[in-house]
């Protein structure tokens, strides 16, 4: 329960975080 806009913002942040994490871990494994 809570503010739908706040929940959506949290989902967007989480999605962005996972995308960034995925790209950085994928391309920096050799480092």
C-alpha positions, -999 to +999 in steps of 0.1 A: +000+000+000+010+036-006+014+062-033+012+046-068+036+072-082+061+065-055+059+027-062+063+034-100+093+055-093+108+028-071+102+002-099+119+025-124+149+030-102+152-007-096+149-015-133+175+011-141+198-003-114+195-038-127+202-027-162+233-008-152+244-036-129+239-061-158+259-041-183+288-033-159+292-068-146+289-082-181+315-059-196+339-057-166+342-094-158+378-094-172+389-065-150 
